[in-house]
Structures are given as structure tokens and as C-alpha cells.
């Protein structure tokens, strides 16, 4: 199984709402990632978890809060977002060590903030 | 620093045409190189990869060869199909900080029947 799944596929939220994005993989990968992708741009790295611990935070605003409850799951909690946060949010996973290199991406959650 | 420069799009071709999308990179040592494809409304899919100089990655009729002397990883396909219409991203994984993929800007490809 080389699949990364993400839910929901689409999400519309107001600026005062709290919502969560979910990501799951069953490839035994111990590294998981959140990316943000704006239209016609490449993905931008937000967070990296390695062995369920946050290893990279690319200076992301605190209104985005990641969580890695176990080695298969990754969540992104959203609170008080701004309209400019509307984007496609992609989750990815990879092996670690020499396996860091190949990242497998999920289909994404398209987020609209009103 | 590490960077990837891709041929700017959009690129429009007719079905069965030959495709080349240029990609050059700047990095220390021998990074791993990738092509990812993003179909409309979807996430990124790994298309092919190469991890050392002169490696050729191939998949679904696409090929790319890791050229250290020209720091390039150009994507080619001999005969494109309408179903190849997508955005193609060249990316590298550096030796240091391998988990931080560095992407090119993407090339939008449209194939007309």
C-alpha cells in the first residue's frame, strides 16, 4: 500500500471556526509532512514530524497547530484562519535515514476561508 | 543554497509529439532528483527519480537522466497523450537536510488531441 489518505477533500470555514485536517499512511513511514500549495505554485513545507516528534517548523503562524498522535496519523488543527490561508494542504510521508528522500503525497484538502 | 530552475510554461503540444521539459539545479554534492506530476484537482505523484550521477529514471514512457556535468535532469517523453496534461515539478532532496524537498516552479503541460 503506497497510499497517503487525507480528509476532508474540501473544507470551507469562517475565520472564527476551529477545524482539523487529517492524514493517514500505512507504509510504515516514520516521517510525515504538511505542505501548503497556492494556485500555480509549488508546495511550501510547513511542518515535518520524525518519529512522532516535531522536527521542522518553517515559521508557520500559530493558528496552524500540527499533531502526530501515532506513527500513522497526522493532524493539522486550524483556528482563527485568514482568507489568505485558503490553499491546497498536502500531507506527505517518507522513510527516514537514507529513505528520507522519496516523499509520497496525499490528494490534499482544498481549504477555503471566508 | 539549493535551488531548482524549470522551463517556464505553459507548454502546449499536439498528441504524439515529443516532449522535453528542462530542469537544472544548484546543490552541493550529489542530491537526489525527482519529477513529480500533479493532475488537475489532485496531489503530487512521484513520476520518477534518480539518486546518483548518470542514473536514468523512467516511468510511464517518461525518462530523465541525472547529468552531473550540466547539473540537469530534463524530462522527456517520445509520444505524449492527452492524459499527460498536468503540472510537472522537478525537485531535489539535498544531502544535508534531505527531508526538505526543493521544488522548481512547475511546468503546466497541455496536450491537444
Interface residues (C-beta under 8 A of the other chain):
Chain A: X4 X6 X31 X33 X40 X41 X42 X43 X45 X48 X50 X55 X56 X88 X90 X92 X94 X100 X101 X102 X103 X104 X105 X106 X107 X108
Chain B: X32 X34 X36 X42 X43 X44 X45 X46 X49 X51 X89 X91 X93 X98 X99 X100 X101 X103 X104 X105 X106 X108
